[in-house]
Structures are given as structure tokens and as C-alpha cells.
Amino acid sequence: MSERMNLQDVLREYGVPLATLNVTASLGDCQELRERLLAIRNLTQGKEQGYLEVACTFYIDVHDIDRYLSGELPNLAEIYTFPDDVKTFKEE
């Protein structure tokens, strides 16, 4: 089971985020992702967890999907961005 950081934990560890992006999905998308994650767990006889890794690195596991679908969580994940994350691009 994953352990989510709530906003209070983020504030305590990293400071005030510049923006918070909520990650949501349709019922069909959740069910398809859940099936794939469960297949990974089943193939490894429970030795490994299936998870989705995105370039910004957050994890969504079956427990998160179940909690989201039941209405316990308002979103699948939250991405916090901080001023240090914003980079400038200079064309050469």
C-alpha cells in the first residue's frame, strides 16, 4: 500500500508549493489501470507491486485507485510544484 503525503507533510518538508495539480481519471481508465497493476502483483505472487511511474514521479497503486473509486480520495494523486522547479529556457 502506498503512503500519500498530505499537504501538511509537504509544507513541513518542502515549504509552500507554487501550484498543486490534481490527477484524476475516468472510471474506465481506473479499471484498466487497476487490472494491469493487479496482473503484475499476481504474476509475481505478491512479491512485487505494480505501480505507475511518471516523469514527475508519483506513484499510483491499486489501493489508491480503490480509495479514489470509493470516494475516499478526491483525486488519484497530487503533484506539488515549487519555485525551484520552474526553469528558464534559453534558445541558442
N, C-alpha and C positions, 0 to 999 in steps of 0.2 A: 504494500500500500504506500502511496506517495504521501509526503507530508508537505502541505501547502504553507507557504509563508503568507501571513495576513499582512495587511497594510501596516499595522503597528510594528511587526517584526521588521518590515522593510525600512520604516522610518528609524527604528532603533539601530539597525545595522548599516544602513546606507545613506540616510538622510531623506530629504523631501524629493520625490520624483518630479521630473519636469512634466511627464504625462503618464497616464495609465491606459493601456489598450486592453480591452476585454476580448477574449477569444470565445466565440460562440459557434454553434453548428446546428444543422437541421437534425431532426430525429433520424432520418435515413443515413446521413453522414455518420452520426454517432454509432448507429447499429453496425454499419460496415466496418468502422474503425475498431469497435469493440470485438467483432468477430475475428479480425486479424490479430489483435493483441491476445485474445484468448487462445488462438491457434498456436502462437509462439509459446505460450505457457504450457499448453497441452503437449506440444512436440518435445519439450524439454522435461516433461514430467514434473513441472513446477519448480525446476531448478533456476530458470531464468524468467524474468518478467518482460513482456513486450511493452515497449514504450515508443512514443513518437518524439523524435528529436528534430527541432527546427533550428535554423541558423542562429536565432537569438537564444536558443537553449532554454526551453521549458519542457516539462515532462507531463504527459497525459497518460494515465493508466486506466485500467478497467474500473477501478474504484472511483476515480474522478468522473468517468462517464456515467456510472450508475448514480452517483450523487447528483450530477447535473440533470440527468433524465428524471430523477425523482423530485426535482425542485429544491433540493437541499442546497445546491450551489447556484449562484446567479450566472455563472459562466464556466467554461471548461478550464480556463487559465487566465491570468492577468500578466501582462508584460509591462514592467516598470521601466521608464527611460529617465535618465538623469542628464544634467547639462554636460557632463563629461562624455556622454555617448554621442553627442552631436559633433560631427566633424565637418570641416570645411573642405571643399573640393576645389582644387586649382588646376585649370587647364594649362597644358604646356604647349 
